[in-house]
């Protein structure tokens, strides 16, 4: 079950999330498409992409992991 996001917290974290996602996209031959959804899972902010795949983004350690 997906967790809900605190929208005020998310608004403050958006710049950091965008920077980390861009770092992720540029680190490989990105084939997943554009972001389609932002949600919380297991205490992480996640982004689902047009391919249907999604990643956890750890804003504390600035790392990403796939679903």
mmCIF file of the N, C-alpha and C atoms, coordinates in Angstrom:
data_MODEL
# 
_entry.id   MODEL 
# 
loop_
_atom_site.group_PDB 
_atom_site.id 
_atom_site.type_symbol 
_atom_site.label_atom_id 
_atom_site.label_alt_id 
_atom_site.label_comp_id 
_atom_site.label_asym_id 
_atom_site.label_entity_id 
_atom_site.label_seq_id 
_atom_site.pdbx_PDB_ins_code 
_atom_site.Cartn_x 
_atom_site.Cartn_y 
_atom_site.Cartn_z 
_atom_site.occupancy 
_atom_site.B_iso_or_equiv 
_atom_site.pdbx_formal_charge 
_atom_site.auth_seq_id 
_atom_site.auth_comp_id 
_atom_site.auth_asym_id 
_atom_site.auth_atom_id 
_atom_site.pdbx_PDB_model_num 
ATOM 1   N N  . UNK A 1 1  ? 0.843  -1.182 0.000   1.00 0.00 ? 1  UNK A N  1 
ATOM 2   C CA . UNK A 1 1  ? 0.000  0.000  0.000   1.00 0.00 ? 1  UNK A CA 1 
ATOM 3   C C  . UNK A 1 1  ? 0.887  1.243  0.000   1.00 0.00 ? 1  UNK A C  1 
ATOM 4   N N  . UNK A 1 2  ? 0.565  2.198  -0.826  1.00 0.00 ? 2  UNK A N  1 
ATOM 5   C CA . UNK A 1 2  ? 1.358  3.420  -0.932  1.00 0.00 ? 2  UNK A CA 1 
ATOM 6   C C  . UNK A 1 2  ? 1.094  4.330  0.257   1.00 0.00 ? 2  UNK A C  1 
ATOM 7   N N  . UNK A 1 3  ? 2.143  5.003  0.708   1.00 0.00 ? 3  UNK A N  1 
ATOM 8   C CA . UNK A 1 3  ? 2.017  6.001  1.754   1.00 0.00 ? 3  UNK A CA 1 
ATOM 9   C C  . UNK A 1 3  ? 1.553  7.309  1.131   1.00 0.00 ? 3  UNK A C  1 
ATOM 10  N N  . UNK A 1 4  ? 0.955  8.165  1.933   1.00 0.00 ? 4  UNK A N  1 
ATOM 11  C CA . UNK A 1 4  ? 0.587  9.486  1.433   1.00 0.00 ? 4  UNK A CA 1 
ATOM 12  C C  . UNK A 1 4  ? 1.761  10.436 1.646   1.00 0.00 ? 4  UNK A C  1 
ATOM 13  N N  . UNK A 1 5  ? 1.827  11.463 0.827   1.00 0.00 ? 5  UNK A N  1 
ATOM 14  C CA . UNK A 1 5  ? 2.883  12.467 0.933   1.00 0.00 ? 5  UNK A CA 1 
ATOM 15  C C  . UNK A 1 5  ? 2.339  13.714 1.602   1.00 0.00 ? 5  UNK A C  1 
ATOM 16  N N  . UNK A 1 6  ? 3.119  14.315 2.472   1.00 0.00 ? 6  UNK A N  1 
ATOM 17  C CA . UNK A 1 6  ? 2.824  15.613 3.043   1.00 0.00 ? 6  UNK A CA 1 
ATOM 18  C C  . UNK A 1 6  ? 3.150  16.639 1.962   1.00 0.00 ? 6  UNK A C  1 
ATOM 19  N N  . UNK A 1 7  ? 2.157  17.319 1.435   1.00 0.00 ? 7  UNK A N  1 
ATOM 20  C CA . UNK A 1 7  ? 2.368  18.215 0.300   1.00 0.00 ? 7  UNK A CA 1 
ATOM 21  C C  . UNK A 1 7  ? 3.268  19.398 0.625   1.00 0.00 ? 7  UNK A C  1 
ATOM 22  N N  . UNK A 1 8  ? 3.201  19.912 1.857   1.00 0.00 ? 8  UNK A N  1 
ATOM 23  C CA . UNK A 1 8  ? 4.104  21.007 2.236   1.00 0.00 ? 8  UNK A CA 1 
ATOM 24  C C  . UNK A 1 8  ? 5.551  20.529 2.246   1.00 0.00 ? 8  UNK A C  1 
ATOM 25  N N  . UNK A 1 9  ? 5.788  19.355 2.792   1.00 0.00 ? 9  UNK A N  1 
ATOM 26  C CA . UNK A 1 9  ? 7.137  18.789 2.797   1.00 0.00 ? 9  UNK A CA 1 
ATOM 27  C C  . UNK A 1 9  ? 7.609  18.531 1.374   1.00 0.00 ? 9  UNK A C  1 
ATOM 28  N N  . UNK A 1 10 ? 6.746  17.972 0.549   1.00 0.00 ? 10 UNK A N  1 
ATOM 29  C CA . UNK A 1 10 ? 7.105  17.691 -0.837  1.00 0.00 ? 10 UNK A CA 1 
ATOM 30  C C  . UNK A 1 10 ? 7.493  18.977 -1.569  1.00 0.00 ? 10 UNK A C  1 
ATOM 31  N N  . UNK A 1 11 ? 6.747  20.043 -1.351  1.00 0.00 ? 11 UNK A N  1 
ATOM 32  C CA . UNK A 1 11 ? 7.053  21.322 -2.004  1.00 0.00 ? 11 UNK A CA 1 
ATOM 33  C C  . UNK A 1 11 ? 8.449  21.814 -1.633  1.00 0.00 ? 11 UNK A C  1 
ATOM 34  N N  . UNK A 1 12 ? 8.862  21.580 -0.394  1.00 0.00 ? 12 UNK A N  1 
ATOM 35  C CA . UNK A 1 12 ? 10.204 22.001 0.035   1.00 0.00 ? 12 UNK A CA 1 
ATOM 36  C C  . UNK A 1 12 ? 11.290 21.089 -0.538  1.00 0.00 ? 12 UNK A C  1 
ATOM 37  N N  . UNK A 1 13 ? 10.939 19.835 -0.826  1.00 0.00 ? 13 UNK A N  1 
ATOM 38  C CA . UNK A 1 13 ? 11.926 18.865 -1.300  1.00 0.00 ? 13 UNK A CA 1 
ATOM 39  C C  . UNK A 1 13 ? 12.021 18.764 -2.819  1.00 0.00 ? 13 UNK A C  1 
ATOM 40  N N  . UNK A 1 14 ? 11.080 19.382 -3.534  1.00 0.00 ? 14 UNK A N  1 
ATOM 41  C CA . UNK A 1 14 ? 11.045 19.277 -4.998  1.00 0.00 ? 14 UNK A CA 1 
ATOM 42  C C  . UNK A 1 14 ? 12.381 19.637 -5.650  1.00 0.00 ? 14 UNK A C  1 
ATOM 43  N N  . UNK A 1 15 ? 13.014 20.765 -5.300  1.00 0.00 ? 15 UNK A N  1 
ATOM 44  C CA . UNK A 1 15 ? 14.289 21.088 -5.972  1.00 0.00 ? 15 UNK A CA 1 
ATOM 45  C C  . UNK A 1 15 ? 15.350 19.998 -5.786  1.00 0.00 ? 15 UNK A C  1 
ATOM 46  N N  . UNK A 1 16 ? 15.442 19.439 -4.595  1.00 0.00 ? 16 UNK A N  1 
ATOM 47  C CA . UNK A 1 16 ? 16.410 18.381 -4.337  1.00 0.00 ? 16 UNK A CA 1 
ATOM 48  C C  . UNK A 1 16 ? 16.040 17.107 -5.110  1.00 0.00 ? 16 UNK A C  1 
ATOM 49  N N  . UNK A 1 17 ? 14.751 16.776 -5.147  1.00 0.00 ? 17 UNK A N  1 
ATOM 50  C CA . UNK A 1 17 ? 14.292 15.594 -5.887  1.00 0.00 ? 17 UNK A CA 1 
ATOM 51  C C  . UNK A 1 17 ? 14.582 15.742 -7.379  1.00 0.00 ? 17 UNK A C  1 
ATOM 52  N N  . UNK A 1 18 ? 14.298 16.902 -7.935  1.00 0.00 ? 18 UNK A N  1 
ATOM 53  C CA . UNK A 1 18 ? 14.546 17.147 -9.360  1.00 0.00 ? 18 UNK A CA 1 
ATOM 54  C C  . UNK A 1 18 ? 16.041 17.010 -9.666  1.00 0.00 ? 18 UNK A C  1 
ATOM 55  N N  . UNK A 1 19 ? 16.893 17.587 -8.818  1.00 0.00 ? 19 UNK A N  1 
ATOM 56  C CA . UNK A 1 19 ? 18.336 17.500 -9.040  1.00 0.00 ? 19 UNK A CA 1 
ATOM 57  C C  . UNK A 1 19 ? 18.813 16.047 -8.988  1.00 0.00 ? 19 UNK A C  1 
ATOM 58  N N  . UNK A 1 20 ? 18.306 15.270 -8.026  1.00 0.00 ? 20 UNK A N  1 
ATOM 59  C CA . UNK A 1 20 ? 18.712 13.872 -7.917  1.00 0.00 ? 20 UNK A CA 1 
ATOM 60  C C  . UNK A 1 20 ? 18.198 13.048 -9.099  1.00 0.00 ? 20 UNK A C  1 
ATOM 61  N N  . UNK A 1 21 ? 16.966 13.295 -9.531  1.00 0.00 ? 21 UNK A N  1 
ATOM 62  C CA . UNK A 1 21 ? 16.420 12.574 -10.688 1.00 0.00 ? 21 UNK A CA 1 
ATOM 63  C C  . UNK A 1 21 ? 17.223 12.897 -11.949 1.00 0.00 ? 21 UNK A C  1 
ATOM 64  N N  . UNK A 1 22 ? 17.575 14.164 -12.153 1.00 0.00 ? 22 UNK A N  1 
ATOM 65  C CA . UNK A 1 22 ? 18.381 14.532 -13.318 1.00 0.00 ? 22 UNK A CA 1 
ATOM 66  C C  . UNK A 1 22 ? 19.752 13.868 -13.280 1.00 0.00 ? 22 UNK A C  1 
ATOM 67  N N  . UNK A 1 23 ? 20.343 13.779 -12.088 1.00 0.00 ? 23 UNK A N  1 
ATOM 68  C CA . UNK A 1 23 ? 21.624 13.088 -11.932 1.00 0.00 ? 23 UNK A CA 1 
ATOM 69  C C  . UNK A 1 23 ? 21.465 11.623 -12.330 1.00 0.00 ? 23 UNK A C  1 
ATOM 70  N N  . UNK A 1 24 ? 20.366 11.002 -11.916 1.00 0.00 ? 24 UNK A N  1 
ATOM 71  C CA . UNK A 1 24 ? 20.062 9.605  -12.256 1.00 0.00 ? 24 UNK A CA 1 
ATOM 72  C C  . UNK A 1 24 ? 19.947 9.447  -13.770 1.00 0.00 ? 24 UNK A C  1 
ATOM 73  N N  . UNK A 1 25 ? 19.145 10.294 -14.405 1.00 0.00 ? 25 UNK A N  1 
ATOM 74  C CA . UNK A 1 25 ? 18.917 10.193 -15.856 1.00 0.00 ? 25 UNK A CA 1 
ATOM 75  C C  . UNK A 1 25 ? 20.215 10.341 -16.640 1.00 0.00 ? 25 UNK A C  1 
ATOM 76  N N  . UNK A 1 26 ? 21.088 11.230 -16.187 1.00 0.00 ? 26 UNK A N  1 
ATOM 77  C CA . UNK A 1 26 ? 22.324 11.494 -16.935 1.00 0.00 ? 26 UNK A CA 1 
ATOM 78  C C  . UNK A 1 26 ? 23.422 10.467 -16.641 1.00 0.00 ? 26 UNK A C  1 
ATOM 79  N N  . UNK A 1 27 ? 23.190 9.587  -15.669 1.00 0.00 ? 27 UNK A N  1 
ATOM 80  C CA . UNK A 1 27 ? 24.207 8.598  -15.301 1.00 0.00 ? 27 UNK A CA 1 
ATOM 81  C C  . UNK A 1 27 ? 24.171 7.350  -16.174 1.00 0.00 ? 27 UNK A C  1 
ATOM 82  N N  . UNK A 1 28 ? 23.189 7.311  -17.096 1.00 0.00 ? 28 UNK A N  1 
ATOM 83  C CA . UNK A 1 28 ? 23.032 6.109  -17.921 1.00 0.00 ? 28 UNK A CA 1 
ATOM 84  C C  . UNK A 1 28 ? 22.357 6.480  -19.246 1.00 0.00 ? 28 UNK A C  1 
ATOM 85  N N  . UNK A 1 29 ? 22.133 5.487  -20.065 1.00 0.00 ? 29 UNK A N  1 
ATOM 86  C CA . UNK A 1 29 ? 21.394 5.683  -21.315 1.00 0.00 ? 29 UNK A CA 1 
ATOM 87  C C  . UNK A 1 29 ? 19.909 5.572  -20.981 1.00 0.00 ? 29 UNK A C  1 
ATOM 88  N N  . UNK A 1 30 ? 19.332 6.670  -20.524 1.00 0.00 ? 30 UNK A N  1 
ATOM 89  C CA . UNK A 1 30 ? 17.966 6.681  -19.977 1.00 0.00 ? 30 UNK A CA 1 
ATOM 90  C C  . UNK A 1 30 ? 16.935 6.302  -21.026 1.00 0.00 ? 30 UNK A C  1 
ATOM 91  N N  . UNK A 1 31 ? 16.177 5.254  -20.754 1.00 0.00 ? 31 UNK A N  1 
ATOM 92  C CA . UNK A 1 31 ? 15.164 4.755  -21.685 1.00 0.00 ? 31 UNK A CA 1 
ATOM 93  C C  . UNK A 1 31 ? 13.771 4.673  -21.056 1.00 0.00 ? 31 UNK A C  1 
ATOM 94  N N  . UNK A 1 32 ? 13.612 5.228  -19.861 1.00 0.00 ? 32 UNK A N  1 
ATOM 95  C CA . UNK A 1 32 ? 12.370 5.044  -19.102 1.00 0.00 ? 32 UNK A CA 1 
ATOM 96  C C  . UNK A 1 32 ? 11.301 6.091  -19.386 1.00 0.00 ? 32 UNK A C  1 
ATOM 97  N N  . UNK A 1 33 ? 11.647 7.153  -20.095 1.00 0.00 ? 33 UNK A N  1 
ATOM 98  C CA . UNK A 1 33 ? 10.670 8.192  -20.418 1.00 0.00 ? 33 UNK A CA 1 
ATOM 99  C C  . UNK A 1 33 ? 10.557 9.240  -19.330 1.00 0.00 ? 33 UNK A C  1 
ATOM 100 N N  . UNK A 1 34 ? 9.549  10.057 -19.463 1.00 0.00 ? 34 UNK A N  1 
ATOM 101 C CA . UNK A 1 34 ? 9.325  11.169 -18.543 1.00 0.00 ? 34 UNK A CA 1 
ATOM 102 C C  . UNK A 1 34 ? 8.640  10.692 -17.259 1.00 0.00 ? 34 UNK A C  1 
ATOM 103 N N  . UNK A 1 35 ? 8.789  11.462 -16.175 1.00 0.00 ? 35 UNK A N  1 
ATOM 104 C CA . UNK A 1 35 ? 8.069  11.138 -14.943 1.00 0.00 ? 35 UNK A CA 1 
ATOM 105 C C  . UNK A 1 35 ? 6.556  11.212 -15.166 1.00 0.00 ? 35 UNK A C  1 
ATOM 106 N N  . UNK A 1 36 ? 5.830  10.284 -14.557 1.00 0.00 ? 36 UNK A N  1 
ATOM 107 C CA . UNK A 1 36 ? 4.367  10.289 -14.661 1.00 0.00 ? 36 UNK A CA 1 
ATOM 108 C C  . UNK A 1 36 ? 3.686  10.370 -13.302 1.00 0.00 ? 36 UNK A C  1 
ATOM 109 N N  . UNK A 1 37 ? 4.410  10.054 -12.232 1.00 0.00 ? 37 UNK A N  1 
ATOM 110 C CA . UNK A 1 37 ? 3.797  10.045 -10.898 1.00 0.00 ? 37 UNK A CA 1 
ATOM 111 C C  . UNK A 1 37 ? 4.888  10.186 -9.845  1.00 0.00 ? 37 UNK A C  1 
ATOM 112 N N  . UNK A 1 38 ? 4.587  10.929 -8.782  1.00 0.00 ? 38 UNK A N  1 
ATOM 113 C CA . UNK A 1 38 ? 5.441  11.024 -7.605  1.00 0.00 ? 38 UNK A CA 1 
ATOM 114 C C  . UNK A 1 38 ? 4.618  10.500 -6.442  1.00 0.00 ? 38 UNK A C  1 
ATOM 115 N N  . UNK A 1 39 ? 5.219  9.583  -5.645  1.00 0.00 ? 39 UNK A N  1 
ATOM 116 C CA . UNK A 1 39 ? 4.497  9.000  -4.513  1.00 0.00 ? 39 UNK A CA 1 
ATOM 117 C C  . UNK A 1 39 ? 5.500  8.565  -3.453  1.00 0.00 ? 39 UNK A C  1 
ATOM 118 N N  . UNK A 1 40 ? 4.999  8.151  -2.295  1.00 0.00 ? 40 UNK A N  1 
ATOM 119 C CA . UNK A 1 40 ? 5.854  7.673  -1.207  1.00 0.00 ? 40 UNK A CA 1 
ATOM 120 C C  . UNK A 1 40 ? 5.731  6.162  -1.095  1.00 0.00 ? 40 UNK A C  1 
ATOM 121 N N  . UNK A 1 41 ? 6.861  5.509  -0.776  1.00 0.00 ? 41 UNK A N  1 
ATOM 122 C CA . UNK A 1 41 ? 6.882  4.069  -0.553  1.00 0.00 ? 41 UNK A CA 1 
ATOM 123 C C  . UNK A 1 41 ? 8.030  3.754  0.390   1.00 0.00 ? 41 UNK A C  1 
ATOM 124 N N  . UNK A 1 42 ? 7.755  3.032  1.446   1.00 0.00 ? 42 UNK A N  1 
ATOM 125 C CA . UNK A 1 42 ? 8.793  2.631  2.408   1.00 0.00 ? 42 UNK A CA 1 
ATOM 126 C C  . UNK A 1 42 ? 9.601  3.812  2.935   1.00 0.00 ? 42 UNK A C  1 
ATOM 127 N N  . UNK A 1 43 ? 8.962  4.969  3.095   1.00 0.00 ? 43 UNK A N  1 
ATOM 128 C CA . UNK A 1 43 ? 9.642  6.137  3.636   1.00 0.00 ? 43 UNK A CA 1 
ATOM 129 C C  . UNK A 1 43 ? 10.468 6.924  2.636   1.00 0.00 ? 43 UNK A C  1 
ATOM 130 N N  . UNK A 1 44 ? 10.397 6.563  1.371   1.00 0.00 ? 44 UNK A N  1 
ATOM 131 C CA . UNK A 1 44 ? 11.136 7.256  0.323   1.00 0.00 ? 44 UNK A CA 1 
ATOM 132 C C  . UNK A 1 44 ? 10.175 7.956  -0.631  1.00 0.00 ? 44 UNK A C  1 
ATOM 133 N N  . UNK A 1 45 ? 10.645 9.029  -1.255  1.00 0.00 ? 45 UNK A N  1 
ATOM 134 C CA . UNK A 1 45 ? 9.901  9.625  -2.354  1.00 0.00 ? 45 UNK A CA 1 
ATOM 135 C C  . UNK A 1 45 ? 10.246 8.817  -3.592  1.00 0.00 ? 45 UNK A C  1 
ATOM 136 N N  . UNK A 1 46 ? 9.237  8.471  -4.366  1.00 0.00 ? 46 UNK A N  1 
ATOM 137 C CA . UNK A 1 46 ? 9.428  7.642  -5.554  1.00 0.00 ? 46 UNK A CA 1 
ATOM 138 C C  . UNK A 1 46 ? 8.917  8.369  -6.783  1.00 0.00 ? 46 UNK A C  1 
ATOM 139 N N  . UNK A 1 47 ? 9.514  8.043  -7.914  1.00 0.00 ? 47 UNK A N  1 
ATOM 140 C CA . UNK A 1 47 ? 9.046  8.563  -9.198  1.00 0.00 ? 47 UNK A CA 1 
ATOM 141 C C  . UNK A 1 47 ? 8.795  7.383  -10.119 1.00 0.00 ? 47 UNK A C  1 
ATOM 142 N N  . UNK A 1 48 ? 7.582  7.359  -10.679 1.00 0.00 ? 48 UNK A N  1 
ATOM 143 C CA . UNK A 1 48 ? 7.239  6.382  -11.715 1.00 0.00 ? 48 UNK A CA 1 
ATOM 144 C C  . UNK A 1 48 ? 7.414  7.083  -13.061 1.00 0.00 ? 48 UNK A C  1 
ATOM 145 N N  . UNK A 1 49 ? 7.945  6.350  -14.029 1.00 0.00 ? 49 UNK A N  1 
ATOM 146 C CA . UNK A 1 49 ? 8.223  6.906  -15.348 1.00 0.00 ? 49 UNK A CA 1 
ATOM 147 C C  . UNK A 1 49 ? 7.295  6.300  -16.399 1.00 0.00 ? 49 UNK A C  1 
ATOM 148 N N  . UNK A 1 50 ? 7.306  6.856  -17.587 1.00 0.00 ? 50 UNK A N  1 
ATOM 149 C CA . UNK A 1 50 ? 6.415  6.437  -18.675 1.00 0.00 ? 50 UNK A CA 1 
ATOM 150 C C  . UNK A 1 50 ? 6.515  4.943  -18.973 1.00 0.00 ? 50 UNK A C  1 
ATOM 151 N N  . UNK A 1 51 ? 7.660  4.340  -18.713 1.00 0.00 ? 51 UNK A N  1 
ATOM 152 C CA . UNK A 1 51 ? 7.845  2.906  -18.944 1.00 0.00 ? 51 UNK A CA 1 
ATOM 153 C C  . UNK A 1 51 ? 7.057  2.048  -17.959 1.00 0.00 ? 51 UNK A C  1 
ATOM 154 N N  . UNK A 1 52 ? 6.566  2.668  -16.869 1.00 0.00 ? 52 UNK A N  1 
ATOM 155 C CA . UNK A 1 52 ? 5.889  1.927  -15.817 1.00 0.00 ? 52 UNK A CA 1 
ATOM 156 C C  . UNK A 1 52 ? 6.813  1.562  -14.670 1.00 0.00 ? 52 UNK A C  1 
ATOM 157 N N  . UNK A 1 53 ? 8.111  1.622  -14.902 1.00 0.00 ? 53 UNK A N  1 
ATOM 158 C CA . UNK A 1 53 ? 9.080  1.344  -13.842 1.00 0.00 ? 53 UNK A CA 1 
ATOM 159 C C  . UNK A 1 53 ? 9.184  2.551  -12.926 1.00 0.00 ? 53 UNK A C  1 
ATOM 160 N N  . UNK A 1 54 ? 9.576  2.296  -11.664 1.00 0.00 ? 54 UNK A N  1 
ATOM 161 C CA . UNK A 1 54 ? 9.725  3.388  -10.717 1.00 0.00 ? 54 UNK A CA 1 
ATOM 162 C C  . UNK A 1 54 ? 10.916 3.157  -9.813  1.00 0.00 ? 54 UNK A C  1 
ATOM 163 N N  . UNK A 1 55 ? 11.422 4.283  -9.254  1.00 0.00 ? 55 UNK A N  1 
ATOM 164 C CA . UNK A 1 55 ? 12.599 4.263  -8.398  1.00 0.00 ? 55 UNK A CA 1 
ATOM 165 C C  . UNK A 1 55 ? 12.310 4.972  -7.087  1.00 0.00 ? 55 UNK A C  1 
ATOM 166 N N  . UNK A 1 56 ? 12.950 4.461  -6.027  1.00 0.00 ? 56 UNK A N  1 
ATOM 167 C CA . UNK A 1 56 ? 12.997 5.149  -4.738  1.00 0.00 ? 56 UNK A CA 1 
ATOM 168 C C  . UNK A 1 56 ? 14.146 6.157  -4.828  1.00 0.00 ? 56 UNK A C  1 
ATOM 169 N N  . UNK A 1 57 ? 13.921 7.364  -4.366  1.00 0.00 ? 57 UNK A N  1 
ATOM 170 C CA . UNK A 1 57 ? 14.979 8.370  -4.306  1.00 0.00 ? 57 UNK A CA 1 
ATOM 171 C C  . UNK A 1 57 ? 15.225 8.718  -2.843  1.00 0.00 ? 57 UNK A C  1 
ATOM 172 N N  . UNK A 1 58 ? 16.444 8.461  -2.384  1.00 0.00 ? 58 UNK A N  1 
ATOM 173 C CA . UNK A 1 58 ? 16.838 8.740  -1.009  1.00 0.00 ? 58 UNK A CA 1 
ATOM 174 C C  . UNK A 1 58 ? 17.491 10.115 -0.972  1.00 0.00 ? 58 UNK A C  1 
ATOM 175 N N  . UNK A 1 59 ? 16.751 11.096 -0.522  1.00 0.00 ? 59 UNK A N  1 
ATOM 176 C CA . UNK A 1 59 ? 17.245 12.470 -0.535  1.00 0.00 ? 59 UNK A CA 1 
ATOM 177 C C  . UNK A 1 59 ? 18.324 12.705 0.511   1.00 0.00 ? 59 UNK A C  1 
ATOM 178 N N  . UNK A 1 60 ? 18.412 11.838 1.511   1.00 0.00 ? 60 UNK A N  1 
ATOM 179 C CA . UNK A 1 60 ? 19.471 11.981 2.533   1.00 0.00 ? 60 UNK A CA 1 
ATOM 180 C C  . UNK A 1 60 ? 20.820 11.555 1.991   1.00 0.00 ? 60 UNK A C  1 
ATOM 181 N N  . UNK A 1 61 ? 20.854 10.428 1.303   1.00 0.00 ? 61 UNK A N  1 
ATOM 182 C CA . UNK A 1 61 ? 22.138 9.925  0.802   1.00 0.00 ? 61 UNK A CA 1 
ATOM 183 C C  . UNK A 1 61 ? 22.355 10.264 -0.671  1.00 0.00 ? 61 UNK A C  1 
ATOM 184 N N  . UNK A 1 62 ? 21.331 10.871 -1.304  1.00 0.00 ? 62 UNK A N  1 
ATOM 185 C CA . UNK A 1 62 ? 21.368 11.230 -2.726  1.00 0.00 ? 62 UNK A CA 1 
ATOM 186 C C  . UNK A 1 62 ? 21.623 10.020 -3.611  1.00 0.00 ? 62 UNK A C  1 
ATOM 187 N N  . UNK A 1 63 ? 20.908 8.919  -3.315  1.00 0.00 ? 63 UNK A N  1 
ATOM 188 C CA . UNK A 1 63 ? 20.998 7.711  -4.115  1.00 0.00 ? 63 UNK A CA 1 
ATOM 189 C C  . UNK A 1 63 ? 19.616 7.338  -4.620  1.00 0.00 ? 63 UNK A C  1 
ATOM 190 N N  . UNK A 1 64 ? 19.586 6.451  -5.623  1.00 0.00 ? 64 UNK A N  1 
ATOM 191 C CA . UNK A 1 64 ? 18.322 5.960  -6.172  1.00 0.00 ? 64 UNK A CA 1 
ATOM 192 C C  . UNK A 1 64 ? 18.387 4.445  -6.285  1.00 0.00 ? 64 UNK A C  1 
ATOM 193 N N  . UNK A 1 65 ? 17.244 3.802  -6.103  1.00 0.00 ? 65 UNK A N  1 
ATOM 194 C CA . UNK A 1 65 ? 17.148 2.352  -6.288  1.00 0.00 ? 65 UNK A CA 1 
ATOM 195 C C  . UNK A 1 65 ? 15.877 2.039  -7.057  1.00 0.00 ? 65 UNK A C  1 
ATOM 196 N N  . UNK A 1 66 ? 15.932 1.018  -7.875  1.00 0.00 ? 66 UNK A N  1 
ATOM 197 C CA . UNK A 1 66 ? 14.746 0.658  -8.661  1.00 0.00 ? 66 UNK A CA 1 
ATOM 198 C C  . UNK A 1 66 ? 13.767 -0.125 -7.814  1.00 0.00 ? 66 UNK A C  1 
ATOM 199 N N  . UNK A 1 67 ? 12.536 -0.174 -8.299  1.00 0.00 ? 67 UNK A N  1 
ATOM 200 C CA . UNK A 1 67 ? 11.492 -0.902 -7.603  1.00 0.00 ? 67 UNK A CA 1 
ATOM 201 C C  . UNK A 1 67 ? 11.871 -2.342 -7.544  1.00 0.00 ? 67 UNK A C  1 
# 
